[in-house]
Amino acid sequence: MDARKIRVCPRCGSSKIQETKTSVNGWLVPTTYYCEEEGCGYSGPVFVEIDAEEAETLKRMMNGEAEA
């Protein structure tokens, strides 16, 4: 059984990453993603896709917290 995949921010590890919707995304210009996490401000063409079970561990690691 495949694990469920989620998109996360490459800067802070939050799963609050959204795709900017325009009529030319993916056709004329690359799709842009932005992070809705307070204090992050990431905006760019890249996101990280990981297993849902790994999301919290990745976020802690990206924010410099030790594993519990």
N, C-alpha and C positions, 0 to 999 in steps of 0.2 A: 504494500500500500504506500503510495507516495505521500510525503509530508506536505502540508499546506504551505505555500510560499507567500511571503508578504514583501512589500517594498518598504525600505527604510532609507532615511537620510544618510548620505555618505559623510556628513559633517558631525552630526550629533547622535545618530543611531535611532532617532524617533521614527515611529511608524506613521506619523502625521504628515506624510509627503503626498502632495497632490500634483496632478498634471494641469498645466495651464491650457485652457481650451481656446483655440482660435480656429478660424476657417482654413488656415494654411499649414497647421501643424503636420509634420511628417511629409508634407508635399513640397512646400517652398522653403520652409525653415525647420530645423530640428525641434522636436518636442522639448519643452522646457518644464522642469519639475521644480516645485518650491516646497519648503518645509514650513509647517504651521506651528512648530514648537516655539514657545516663547523664548526669545533671546537667541535663536539660531540664525535665522535670516538666509538660509541657503536657497539659492536659485541657480539652476543649471541643467544641462542635458543628461546628467547621470544620476542613477539611483542604484542602491544595492538591493538584491533580491535574496532573501534567506529563508530558511525553514522557520515557521512561526514559533516553534519551541526555543529557538536560539535567540530570539529578538531581545529579550531582557538581558541576557548575558552579554550580547554585543553592545547594547546601549551602556551598560556599566563599564565595560572595557574601554569604550570610546570616550567616556567621561572621566577616566582615570581612577575609577573605584576598584577596589580589590574584590576578587570573587569571594562569595560567601560560602 
